[in-house]
C-alpha cells in the first residue's frame, strides 16, 4: 500500500488525486491529522487514518501495511520540525515500509540562507542515517509563493523587492503528478534531479510579465534588505515570516534556485505549466 501523509494539504491531496488515476483506490492510504476533512477520499475507497508526526503510535497505525510512505514536509522549522520528521521516518521503518520518499526542495543545503532549505537538508540526513531506502524529491520552488511576493503590485504599479536572483517557479499540480509517477512507477534512490519548470525568472522578469498580463506598467523597485524588512514590518508581517522571506531573496542571489532540469517534463509527459500561464490563472485577471 502507498501511504501519503498530509493528504489534506495542497500537495498531498494532489498526489492522491494523481495516484487514483494510476492504481486502485484500495492500494492507497492517507495519514491525516483531521480525518473528517478526508471524508471524500474515504468515500472513493482510499484508506483514511489519523496520523500525527508528533505521535508515533498514531503513525504506526496510519502506516500499517505500507510498501512506500510519502512524507510531505510539515513546514515546521527548527528542532520541533526535525523531531517530527525523525518520528515519521522511524515509524515508517518500524512499519516495514520498503521505501520512504520525502518532499524536499531544490537548493536543499545546511548552508542555505533560506531557513526551509536547512530544514530539508537536515531531514535528508536523517533519511540517510535511517538505513531505509529513500528518495528525496528536490521540488522546484512553489509558484504559489510568488503570488504573495507580488502582493499589491498589480494595484500600486510598484513591485517592491530587494536584490534577487532567478527562481525556477513550479506548480503544485505539476509536482503532484510527477510524485505520483515516481511512487507508482520509479525506483529512484537518493536525491532526485531538480523537479522544476523549464525556466528560471527573476523579479524584474516577473514585473515585466505581470505588466504584459494586466496591460499596464508594473515597475520593479529594488530596495535594501533593511528597507524591505521595514516595509514588511509596516504591513504587519511577523518576524519569522520576514526572516524567511529575506532568506529567500538572499538565497536566490546566491543562485540556489536557478537550476532547471528536464526531469519534471519527462515524468509528466508534457511541458510544465509556464509561470506566465500560472500568473494569468492566479491573479484572477
C-alpha positions, -999 to +999 in steps of 0.1 A: +000+000+000+012+035-008+008+059+021+006+096+016+009+119+046-005+154+047-032+144+023-055+173+033-028+197+021-024+211-014+005+189-025-005+157-006-041+159-019-028+165-054-006+134-052-035+112-041-057+125-069-029+116-094-024+082-078-061+074-082-057+078-120-029+051-119-037+025-093-068+011-075-080+031-045-076+002-022-039+004-027-037+039-014-037+050+022-035+085+037-023+098+070-040+130+081-043+149+113-080+156+107-098+126+094-131+144+089-115+166+062-107+135+042-142+120+040-143+124+002-112+103-002-127+077+021-159+076+001-138+069-030-122+038-014-089+053-001-079+041+034-081+071+057-064+070+091-054+096+117-017+102+118+003+130+136+040+134+132+041+143+169+026+109+179+044+078+169+016+055+179-009+072+155+016+070+127+022+033+133-015+027+127-016+050+097+014+033+081+002-002+086+009-024+056+029+003+039+051-006+010+061+030+004+055+062+025+055+097+011+064+121+039+052+155+030+072+181+050+053+195+079+066+230+072+075+233+109+110+247+111+137+242+138+142+214+163+104+207+167+100+201+129+131+179+128+119+158+157+086+152+140+103+141+108+126+118+128+095+103+144+079+098+109+110+082+095+115+059+124+078+048+123+079+042+086+109+019+091+092+001+120+061-004+099+081-023+074+079+002+045+105-006+019+110+030+008+104+065+022+100+095-001+103+130+012+092+163-003+125+181-002+134+211-023+159+223-049+186+242-031+184+219+000+216+227+020+226+232+056+244+263+044+214+280+027+203+315+036+167+303+033+157+285+065+135+259+050+164+246+029+184+240+061+154+221+075+151+199+043+189+192+043+187+180+080+157+157+071+176+143+042+205+135+065+180+117+089+168+096+060+203+086+050+211+077+086+180+056+090+193+029+066+159+027+049+157+031+011+148+067+005+142+092-022+145+130-016+122+148-040+140+180-050+109+200-058+111+233-077+102+265-058+064+265-052+049+290-076+021+298-051+047+317-031+052+341-059+016+355-056+024+366-021+056+383-032+038+402-059+013+414-032-004+447-041+019+454-070-009+450-095-029+477-077+000+501-069+021+495-101+052+490-080+068+457-071+090+464-041+116+438-035+153+435-026+180+424-050+173+389-061+182+361-085+164+338-108+140+312-094+125+282-111+089+286-100+070+253-103+033+245-097+019+221-071-002+204-097+028+195-119+048+183-089+019+162-076+016+145-110+054+138-110+054+125-075+026+101-083+045+087-112+076+082-090+055+065-064+038+042-088+065+036-114+100+047-105+126+033-081+148+063-077+170+063-046+188+093-031+181+129-042+161+133-073+170+156-102+156+191-097+118+188-104+113+223-118+096+242-145+115+249-177+126+284-169+141+304-140+130+341-138+140+370-115+116+396-101+125+420-130+112+394-153+081+388-131+073+426-131+076+427-169+054+396-172+027+410-149+028+443-168+021+424-200-007+404-185-025+433-169-019+457-198-003+485-177+032+492-163+043+473-132+077+487-121+102+467-100+116+489-073+148+475-058+154+483-021+179+473+005+173+443+028+168+466+057+143+488+038+124+457+028+123+444+064+108+478+074+084+476+045+071+441+056+071+451+093+049+481+084+024+457+068+022+436+100+042+406+089+056+386+119+093+384+123+095+347+115+079+353+081+101+383+074+132+363+082+121+336+058+112+360+030+145+379+033+163+345+033+146+336+001+160+367-016+195+361-002+195+325-013+182+335-048+211+360-051+234+331-044+219+312-073+203+285-051+170+283-071+182+290-106+189+255-118+164+239-141+160+203-153+140+183-179+132+157-152+098+171-144+087+173-180+099+138-187+079+125-157+046+142-166+050+137-203+045+174-212+059+208-207+053+221-171+029+250-167+047+282-175+049+309-149+031+332-173+001+309-175+002+303-138+001+341-131-028+345-156-048+320-135-036+331-101-040+368-103-077+365-113-074+388-142 
